[in-house]
Amino acid sequence: MATHTHIPVLLNETLNALQVQPGGRYIDCTLGAGGHATAIMERSSPGGQLLGIDADPEAIKIARASLEAYSGSTLLINENFINLEAICFKYDFLPVHGILFDLGLSSVQLNDSSRGFSFQHDAPLDMRFSPSQEVTAADIINTFSESELAYLIKTYGEESQSHRIVRHIVNQRPIETTLQLARIIERAIGGRRGKIHPATKTFQALRIAVNHELEHLEAALKQAINLLGFEGRLVVISYHSLEDRIVKQFMQQEAKGCICPPGTPACICGHTAHLRLINKMVITPSPAEVQLNPRSRSAKLRAAERIITKDGYYKAAEKMCFSVEVKANGWRRPALLKKLRQSSNCDSVDAFSALYIR
Ligand SMILES: C[S@@+](CC[C@H](N)C(=O)[O-])C[C@H]1O[C@@H](n2cnc3c(N)ncnc32)[C@H](O)[C@@H]1O
């Protein structure tokens, strides 16, 4: 059974970082219970639009109920955000003013005693965000070799005692339920370390592996850049250091122009900046928020703004030409591209951007 409560994390900070404005278009790539999405719709009224994505069909059902008042201006899709760009092209939902990723799993999923995400309830070792995925946590625990499992738990769980844990796991396979696994880990490495249950890191590792979380995040961030209009905002909330490292490195890299090794006489990489960092220091919850919602304690928010340099301009323009706004303005793709190519000065970038966004 699931309880339908999830308190959105860093809510005001997220709305401010996204610069939510009336009439804006937003994508929530991790809809969950719809907490952030509802607040985005409230602040973007009148005229705001939202494309909400979640891999979990249960999350879509809950979010649909939360967003009922905005059913005419929201499009909720049960999909994995690895397909972000394709989804936006399919529904002609680009360019957008802001894209949000609030990573990991929701309290609804964690508290659902049948999903196997938590060692607080006994449940089959499942951990899939979507029932359409084939591999469960039980498949990994029971079929991976000892060395594969140890590597996975060390890498994705940052667990220093992975070898000890895995030796116990392998000796007691098959393991089918969450409590069975939690008890084996407790016996392997002892009881609680402070407030942290000894199985926490292993469960994190399994969930990341089952859902390919890090690979999907990396791929989706790259796609997000192409969907943002000029000065559109990308906001990511992460909950552990592996996710945060990916987000930080991605934003820093995309905020750089040339990335040739130091000392290279002339640029050979051709890299151009696509983003401007909004917060150089990561944003974390206040002590008051952590007290109200302990699950927020590890949250880290990073935000960046889309910039379009002259070099990246035509490429972005070509993609944006599919936009409904452009069609509504009477432009057609070939005519617009021809017009853009005729004027190669920077003013045209601004004019083009103004046509689109803000
Ligand atoms: C932390 S919750 C989001 C909560 C939401 N912001 C709210 O306020 O209710 C993360 C959600 O992202 C979804 N999710 C995680 N990885 C995903 C992926 N690769 N594609 C689509 N959804 C994903 C999970 O199913 C979960 O519902």
The ligand as a Gaussian input file, in Angstrom:
#p B3LYP/6-31G(d) Opt

LIG

0 1
 C       11.894000      12.671000      -5.935000
 S       10.581000      12.077000      -6.901000
 C        9.884000      13.555000      -7.573000
 C        8.911000      14.226000      -6.659000
 C        8.221000      15.431000      -7.264000
 N        9.174000      16.466000      -7.597000
 C        7.150000      15.974000      -6.350000
 O        7.287000      17.108000      -5.876000
 O        6.163000      15.282000      -6.105000
 C       11.391000      11.408000      -8.296000
 C       10.461000      10.792000      -9.335000
 O       11.245000      10.627000     -10.501000
 C       10.890000       9.430000     -11.139000
 N       12.035000       9.023000     -11.950000
 C       13.273000       8.693000     -11.522000
 N       14.061000       8.394000     -12.571000
 C       13.309000       8.553000     -13.687000
 C       13.556000       8.405000     -15.076000
 N       14.762000       8.014000     -15.552000
 N       12.567000       8.691000     -15.942000
 C       11.351000       9.092000     -15.487000
 N       11.052000       9.224000     -14.181000
 C       12.014000       8.975000     -13.288000
 C       10.552000       8.483000     -10.009000
 O        9.675000       7.466000     -10.465000
 C        9.914000       9.431000      -8.992000
 O        8.515000       9.420000      -9.110000

